[in-house]
Amino acid sequence: MSDRGTGRATDESAFVRFLKRKWLAIVLIALLVIVAIQNGVGNDQATIYVLWTQVQMPTWLLVLIVFLIGGITGWILARNRAARRARR
């Protein structure tokens, strides 16, 4: 039977295209959520639990890293949005 009536093949290909364009942003956001849930910021030192490792770093460095991850994610999303608009 054909999936023409349900539009299922179109939905899957759109989802795959979405994942191909946004995979790095999705990975960075997932990593940021994991780190944020597992950790709180300490006084001077922050202990980060990332999957199976433990890292201690100054709090300012943690804030800088989180800022960079957010900036990279925003840049990727904006670049993809601009490319999509240019195709119209």
ZIUR-V802981 format. One record per residue. N is the residue number from 1. RES is the residue in three letters. PHI is phi in whole degrees, -180 to 180 (* if undefined). PSI is psi in whole degrees, -180 to 180 (none if undefined). NEAR is the number of other C-alpha atoms within 10 Angstrom. Layout:
N | RES | PHI | PSI | NEAR
N | RES | PHI | PSI | NEAR
//
This chain:
1 | MET | * | 158 | 3
2 | SER | -98 | 148 | 8
3 | ASP | -94 | 18 | 9
4 | ARG | -60 | -41 | 9
5 | GLY | -70 | -30 | 7
6 | THR | -88 | -20 | 9
7 | GLY | 73 | 17 | 10
8 | ARG | -67 | -41 | 12
9 | ALA | -63 | -38 | 13
10 | THR | -66 | -42 | 12
11 | ASP | -63 | -43 | 11
12 | GLU | -66 | -42 | 11
13 | SER | -68 | -34 | 11
14 | ALA | -67 | -39 | 12
15 | PHE | -67 | -42 | 12
16 | VAL | -64 | -42 | 12
17 | ARG | -62 | -41 | 12
18 | PHE | -60 | -47 | 12
19 | LEU | -65 | -38 | 13
20 | LYS | -65 | -36 | 10
21 | ARG | -81 | -33 | 14
22 | LYS | -112 | 14 | 15
23 | TRP | -61 | -40 | 13
24 | LEU | -68 | -43 | 15
25 | ALA | -63 | -40 | 19
26 | ILE | -64 | -44 | 13
27 | VAL | -63 | -45 | 12
28 | LEU | -64 | -42 | 16
29 | ILE | -66 | -42 | 15
30 | ALA | -62 | -43 | 12
31 | LEU | -64 | -42 | 14
32 | LEU | -63 | -41 | 16
33 | VAL | -65 | -43 | 11
34 | ILE | -60 | -47 | 14
35 | VAL | -65 | -43 | 16
36 | ALA | -65 | -39 | 15
37 | ILE | -71 | -40 | 9
38 | GLN | -78 | -19 | 12
39 | ASN | -131 | 153 | 13
40 | GLY | -122 | 156 | 11
41 | VAL | -83 | 128 | 15
42 | GLY | -83 | -175 | 13
43 | ASN | -64 | -73 | 8
44 | ASP | -107 | -34 | 9
45 | GLN | -115 | 143 | 14
46 | ALA | -116 | 134 | 19
47 | THR | -104 | 122 | 17
48 | ILE | -109 | 129 | 19
49 | TYR | -106 | 109 | 16
50 | VAL | -116 | 106 | 15
51 | LEU | 53 | -99 | 10
52 | TRP | -109 | 5 | 5
53 | THR | -118 | 163 | 7
54 | GLN | -127 | 130 | 9
55 | VAL | -129 | 135 | 9
56 | GLN | -108 | 135 | 12
57 | MET | -152 | 161 | 13
58 | PRO | -63 | 148 | 14
59 | THR | -59 | -39 | 16
60 | TRP | -63 | -34 | 13
61 | LEU | -69 | -38 | 12
62 | LEU | -61 | -45 | 17
63 | VAL | -62 | -41 | 13
64 | LEU | -63 | -43 | 11
65 | ILE | -64 | -45 | 13
66 | VAL | -63 | -40 | 16
67 | PHE | -61 | -44 | 12
68 | LEU | -64 | -41 | 12
69 | ILE | -61 | -44 | 17
70 | GLY | -64 | -40 | 16
71 | GLY | -66 | -43 | 12
72 | ILE | -64 | -43 | 15
73 | THR | -62 | -46 | 19
74 | GLY | -63 | -39 | 13
75 | TRP | -64 | -44 | 13
76 | ILE | -63 | -46 | 17
77 | LEU | -64 | -41 | 15
78 | ALA | -68 | -40 | 12
79 | ARG | -64 | -43 | 12
80 | ASN | -68 | -36 | 15
81 | ARG | -65 | -42 | 11
82 | ALA | -65 | -40 | 11
83 | ALA | -66 | -38 | 10
84 | ARG | -66 | -40 | 10
85 | ARG | -67 | -36 | 9
86 | ALA | -68 | -27 | 8
87 | ARG | -75 | -18 | 6
88 | ARG | -74 | none | 5
//
